[in-house]
Amino acid sequence: MAVNPADSAVWGVLYGTEAMRGTMGEMALLQRMLDVEAALARAQAGLGIVPQEAAKAITAAARADRLDLPKLAAATRNTGYPVVGLVKQLGALAGEEAARWTHWGATTQDILDTALVLALRDAFALIRTDLDATIAALADRAREHRDTVMAGRTHLQHALPVTFGYKCAVWLAPLINARETLDALLPRLLRVQFGGAVGTLASLGDKGPAVAEALARELDLAVPDIPWHVARDTVTEAVCWCGILCGALSKMATDVMLLMQTEVAEVFEPHEAGRGGSSTMPQKRNPIACEYVLAQARCVHALVPQVMSAMALDHERGTGPWQAEPLAIPQALLLTHGALDHALQIAQGMTVDAARMRRNLDVTGGAIMAEAVMMGLAPKLGRGAAHDTVHHACDVALAERIPLAEALGRDEAVSSRLDAAAIGRLTDPSTYLGSAGLFVDRVLERIA
């Protein structure tokens, strides 16, 4: 029975993805542990340490679906780790002669850590694919709406005009950064861990480094300068990267959720019959994808300090911190992919109501252009006087519920210097977008 909703048959459709469960789940990790054991036997056979026939038998037997899981669980409970029981079963499956050569010169953490690296390689390949797709979708939205004017909001209130393309580019830029950071991280992360009991490979004499290099080649991993079993910086960095990505996705989800409010209604999640519905209110269209981006992101953020605290390993084998990693790392990857999956759906299928954006821009009667008018009047009146004049006109417009342009036209200090056409230009939101278009273009150039 699942306790964590992300692993349940019902709730699991909202948290994480099946693809990531297949990558970071228990059976997948057991198979990767067996893959490491088989690769080690082949590597050592190539160096004349292990008989070739034994390596072949070990490789043929290294199948997780052949393991006796209840028996493995009992062994794990007894030793504290699954590797001892797994090696024993692997030896039994490979045959008595081959069993003599299984796990030769290795230690438990070599197998667990290298299996984790193999899992992370596949996990980040899944994430990279969906990250690329999300970047492409947001780039399309930014390009499409480069000049779609909308209200920019600060403190949840109208501030100055922006474009929806600009807003999409703001969501997009951190995702491009995340992709670049991931590309820099992977070479540090995808390294074999093989050090034996304390990291010195003493059990293999002078052949230890050669075995490590051969094992790395078998698994298509890099060789570290020194075994890293008590230096957890790279796996910690991987989870921190997940936290940063989820933070960037949370920004987009928060904005879309706010834009979906009934009083705003400018952008919506993809719609299908029944999606986001209420059990009692038929009119509801709730921001379901946004909510689950945020929920999963918050859980990933809670796991980041758990993994960071596990870096404090004592001496040459940790007594506790390392054991906390399996509780955090697979879940962090699962929930990160789940958040990204929901974000991808939003990016690809969002509905944008440009007409509603324009109506909302006009809801204050042009007050959103107060700064533009002030800057237009400042060369004629001086900045202080211009500020006071526009502030007074805004008060009049608000009190009498008239457009700002009309209130400005009544003020002799303004009307004596600007005609109606000039006031109209100053209060037109499309004329006060600054460098929004340029900034969109710059972001798009990074992925051209």
MARFIRO-837755 format. One record per residue (C-alpha): x, y, z. Coordinates in steps of 0.25 Angstrom, whole numbers, padded with zeros to 4 digits, always signed. Layout:
% residues N
XYZ
...
% end
This chain:
% residues 448
+0000+0000+0000
+0005+0014-0004
+0007+0024+0007
+0012+0035-0002
+0001+0040-0011
+0012+0041-0022
+0013+0026-0022
-0001+0023-0021
-0010+0017-0032
-0020+0029-0031
-0013+0041-0026
-0001+0037-0034
-0007+0043-0047
-0006+0057-0042
+0008+0055-0035
+0020+0051-0043
+0020+0043-0056
+0019+0029-0060
+0032+0030-0068
+0040+0035-0055
+0034+0025-0046
+0039+0015-0056
+0053+0021-0055
+0054+0024-0041
+0045+0013-0035
+0050+0001-0027
+0051-0009-0038
+0058+0001-0047
+0068+0003-0036
+0070-0012-0033
+0072-0014-0048
+0083-0003-0048
+0090-0009-0036
+0090-0022-0044
+0095-0015-0056
+0107-0009-0048
+0110-0023-0043
+0110-0029-0057
+0118-0018-0062
+0129-0019-0051
+0130-0034-0054
+0132-0031-0069
+0142-0020-0066
+0150-0029-0057
+0149-0041-0068
+0155-0031-0078
+0167-0029-0068
+0169-0044-0065
+0164-0043-0051
+0151-0050-0053
+0149-0062-0062
+0142-0059-0075
+0131-0070-0073
+0128-0065-0059
+0126-0051-0065
+0117-0056-0075
+0109-0064-0065
+0108-0052-0056
+0103-0043-0067
+0092-0053-0071
+0087-0055-0057
+0087-0040-0054
+0072-0038-0056
+0063-0031-0045
+0051-0039-0049
+0058-0052-0045
+0060-0047-0031
+0052-0052-0019
+0048-0039-0013
+0042-0044+0001
+0056-0051+0003
+0063-0039-0001
+0055-0030+0008
+0058-0040+0020
+0073-0039+0016
+0072-0024+0015
+0065-0023+0029
+0077-0031+0035
+0089-0024+0029
+0083-0010+0027
+0085-0010+0012
+0080-0018+0000
+0093-0020-0007
+0098-0032+0002
+0085-0040-0001
+0085-0036-0015
+0099-0041-0018
+0096-0054-0011
+0084-0056-0020
+0092-0052-0032
+0102-0062-0029
+0092-0073-0027
+0086-0069-0041
+0099-0069-0048
+0104-0082-0042
+0114-0087-0032
+0126-0084-0040
+0122-0070-0044
+0117-0067-0030
+0132-0067-0025
+0135-0055-0034
+0122-0046-0031
+0125-0033-0025
+0140-0035-0026
+0147-0023-0019
+0135-0015-0017
+0127-0010-0005
+0112-0007-0003
+0113+0008-0006
+0120+0006-0019
+0108-0002-0024
+0098+0007-0018
+0104+0020-0023
+0108+0016-0037
+0094+0011-0038
+0088+0024-0034
+0097+0031-0044
+0091+0022-0055
+0077+0025-0050
+0080+0040-0050
+0085+0040-0064
+0072+0034-0069
+0064+0043-0060
+0071+0056-0065
+0069+0051-0079
+0054+0050-0077
+0054+0064-0070
+0063+0070-0082
+0053+0065-0092
+0041+0072-0085
+0049+0084-0082
+0053+0086-0096
+0038+0085-0100
+0034+0095-0090
+0045+0104-0095
+0040+0103-0109
+0025+0105-0105
+0028+0117-0097
+0037+0123-0108
+0025+0121-0118
+0016+0128-0108
+0026+0140-0106
+0028+0141-0121
+0013+0141-0124
+0009+0151-0113
+0022+0160-0114
+0013+0172-0117
+0000+0168-0109
-0001+0179-0099
-0006+0176-0085
-0006+0182-0072
+0007+0180-0064
+0004+0178-0049
+0012+0181-0037
+0007+0178-0023
-0005+0172-0031
-0009+0185-0036
-0008+0192-0050
+0006+0198-0051
+0010+0200-0066
+0007+0194-0079
+0015+0182-0083
+0013+0171-0094
+0009+0157-0092
+0021+0153-0100
+0029+0160-0090
+0023+0152-0078
+0025+0139-0086
+0040+0143-0088
+0041+0146-0073
+0036+0131-0070
+0045+0126-0081
+0059+0132-0078
+0061+0124-0065
+0057+0111-0072
+0068+0114-0082
+0078+0117-0071
+0073+0104-0064
+0076+0096-0077
+0090+0102-0078
+0093+0099-0063
+0089+0085-0065
+0098+0083-0077
+0109+0088-0068
+0105+0079-0056
+0104+0066-0064
+0119+0064-0066
+0121+0065-0051
+0110+0056-0047
+0111+0045-0057
+0124+0039-0051
+0126+0024-0046
+0127+0022-0031
+0137+0011-0028
+0146+0011-0016
+0145-0002-0008
+0144-0001+0007
+0149+0012+0010
+0152+0018-0004
+0166+0013-0006
+0163+0001-0014
+0173-0007-0006
+0166-0020-0008
+0170-0020-0023
+0185-0016-0021
+0191-0008-0032
+0180-0012-0041
+0169-0003-0034
+0170+0009-0043
+0170+0001-0056
+0157-0007-0051
+0150+0007-0048
+0154+0012-0062
+0149-0001-0068
+0136-0001-0060
+0134+0014-0064
+0135+0010-0079
+0125-0002-0078
+0115+0008-0072
+0119+0020-0081
+0122+0028-0069
+0134+0037-0065
+0145+0034-0055
+0146+0043-0043
+0159+0048-0038
+0156+0041-0025
+0145+0033-0020
+0133+0042-0016
+0126+0033-0006
+0127+0043+0005
+0127+0055-0003
+0113+0057-0007
+0114+0070-0014
+0109+0066-0028
+0097+0058-0024
+0093+0070-0015
+0095+0079-0027
+0086+0071-0035
+0075+0072-0025
+0078+0087-0023
+0076+0088-0038
+0063+0082-0037
+0059+0092-0026
+0063+0104-0035
+0055+0098-0047
+0043+0096-0039
+0044+0110-0034
+0044+0116-0048
+0032+0107-0052
+0025+0112-0039
+0027+0127-0044
+0019+0123-0057
+0009+0115-0050
+0006+0126-0040
+0005+0137-0051
-0005+0128-0059
-0013+0125-0047
-0015+0139-0044
-0018+0143-0059
-0029+0132-0058
-0037+0139-0047
-0051+0143-0051
-0048+0158-0050
-0036+0157-0059
-0038+0145-0068
-0027+0148-0078
-0020+0135-0079
-0025+0121-0076
-0020+0107-0075
-0023+0097-0086
-0038+0093-0085
-0045+0080-0087
-0058+0075-0083
-0059+0074-0068
-0045+0079-0065
-0043+0087-0053
-0058+0085-0050
-0065+0086-0036
-0074+0076-0029
-0084+0087-0026
-0081+0099-0035
-0083+0095-0050
-0077+0109-0055
-0063+0106-0048
-0051+0105-0057
-0040+0103-0046
-0025+0105-0049
-0022+0090-0046
-0009+0089-0054
-0004+0102-0047
-0008+0096-0033
+0000+0084-0036
+0012+0091-0041
+0012+0099-0028
+0010+0087-0019
+0021+0078-0025
+0030+0090-0025
+0028+0092-0010
+0031+0078-0007
+0044+0078-0015
+0048+0091-0008
+0046+0083+0005
+0055+0072+0001
+0066+0081-0003
+0071+0084+0011
+0069+0069+0014
+0079+0065+0004
+0089+0077+0007
+0089+0072+0022
+0093+0058+0017
+0106+0064+0013
+0112+0064+0027
+0118+0050+0026
+0127+0045+0036
+0141+0040+0032
+0141+0029+0021
+0127+0024+0023
+0115+0031+0028
+0107+0027+0040
+0093+0033+0036
+0093+0045+0027
+0096+0036+0014
+0084+0027+0018
+0075+0039+0017
+0078+0041+0002
+0069+0030-0003
+0057+0036+0004
+0059+0049-0003
+0066+0048-0016
+0056+0039-0024
+0044+0047-0019
+0051+0060-0023
+0053+0055-0037
+0039+0049-0038
+0032+0062-0033
+0041+0071-0042
+0037+0063-0054
+0023+0064-0049
+0023+0079-0048
+0030+0080-0061
+0019+0071-0068
+0008+0081-0063
+0016+0093-0067
+0018+0087-0081
+0003+0085-0082
+0001+0100-0078
+0011+0105-0088
+0007+0097-0100
-0008+0099-0098
-0011+0112-0091
-0022+0121-0096
-0019+0135-0097
-0030+0146-0098
-0024+0158-0104
-0037+0165-0104
-0039+0164-0090
-0025+0169-0087
-0029+0181-0095
-0042+0183-0087
-0034+0182-0074
-0024+0192-0078
-0035+0202-0080
-0042+0199-0067
-0035+0210-0060
-0038+0220-0071
-0024+0222-0075
-0018+0223-0061
-0008+0213-0064
-0002+0223-0073
+0000+0233-0062
+0016+0231-0062
+0016+0233-0077
+0008+0246-0076
+0017+0251-0065
+0029+0248-0073
+0023+0255-0085
+0020+0268-0077
+0033+0268-0069
+0041+0275-0080
+0030+0286-0080
+0026+0288-0066
+0038+0282-0058
+0037+0268-0052
+0031+0272-0038
+0020+0281-0044
+0017+0270-0055
+0016+0259-0044
+0006+0268-0036
-0002+0272-0048
-0004+0257-0053
-0006+0253-0038
-0018+0263-0037
-0023+0258-0051
-0023+0244-0046
-0031+0248-0034
-0041+0255-0042
-0042+0244-0052
-0044+0234-0041
-0054+0243-0033
-0063+0246-0045
-0061+0232-0053
-0056+0239-0065
-0044+0236-0074
-0030+0241-0070
-0029+0248-0083
-0042+0256-0081
-0037+0260-0067
-0024+0265-0073
-0031+0273-0083
-0038+0281-0073
-0025+0285-0066
-0020+0298-0072
-0006+0295-0069
-0007+0283-0078
-0017+0288-0089
-0009+0300-0091
+0003+0292-0095
-0003+0279-0101
-0014+0278-0110
-0024+0266-0110
-0016+0258-0120
-0004+0259-0112
-0011+0255-0099
-0017+0244-0106
-0003+0239-0110
+0002+0240-0096
-0010+0232-0091
-0009+0221-0101
-0003+0208-0094
+0004+0203-0107
+0013+0215-0108
+0019+0213-0094
+0025+0199-0095
+0040+0203-0093
+0049+0192-0098
+0039+0180-0096
+0040+0176-0110
+0055+0176-0110
+0056+0168-0097
+0047+0158-0103
+0056+0157-0116
+0068+0155-0107
+0062+0143-0100
+0058+0137-0113
+0071+0139-0119
+0077+0130-0108
+0069+0118-0114
+0069+0122-0128
% end
